[in-house]
Amino acid sequence: MIQIRLKRGEAVEKALKRLKKIMDKEGMMKQIRANRYFESPSEKRRKKSARARTRMVMSRMPKV
């Protein structure tokens, strides 16, 4: 469980920004968004193979 303690005189907005940064680092937001809707196993496989194809194409492109 992530806990953020407010420092003396710190604005709440700044603490929220720190919380979001930590959650992004841990990949929590990505996981929450992925689990928002049910995705069938076949859809997961399809997306996984599409990501792999994209990575393969990108790795073959010449570096500029």
N, C-alpha and C positions, 0 to 999 in steps of 0.2 A: 504494500500500500504506500502510495506516494504522499508525503506530507511536506507542506511548505509553511514555514514560520515567517510571519511578518517581522522584518527588522524594525528597529526603532525609527519612527518617522518615515517609513516606507509606504508608498502609495499602494493601494490594493491592485490597481492596474498593473503595476510593475511586478507584483507578486504573481498575478495571473499570467503574465508574460513568461516568468520563470517556470511556472507550472507547465504551461504549454510546451515550452522548450524541452523540459525533461520528458514529458509524455511523447513528444515527437522523437526524441532520441531513443526511447525504448520501443517505439513502434506501436504504442497503444492506440493512437487515433486511427492508424491504418487498419488495425485489427477490429476496432469498433465499427468502422465503416464497412469492412468486409462482412461482418456478422450481422449487419443491419437487416438484410433480407436473406431468405433461404436461397441457397444455390445448390442445385442438384450436382451429384458427383460428375455427371457427364459435362455439365457446364464448367466445372472446375478444371477438368482435364482439357477441355477445349481452350480455355483461357490460358492454362499453363503452356500448352503447345504453341499458342499464338505468341506468348511472351518469349519463348525459346526461339521461334522463328525470327522475331524482331531482333533479338540479341545477336543471332547468327548473321543476319543481314548487316547490322550495324558494325559488327566486328570485321566484316569483309570490306567495308567502305574505306577508302584511302584517308589518311589523316591529313588535315589541312594545316 
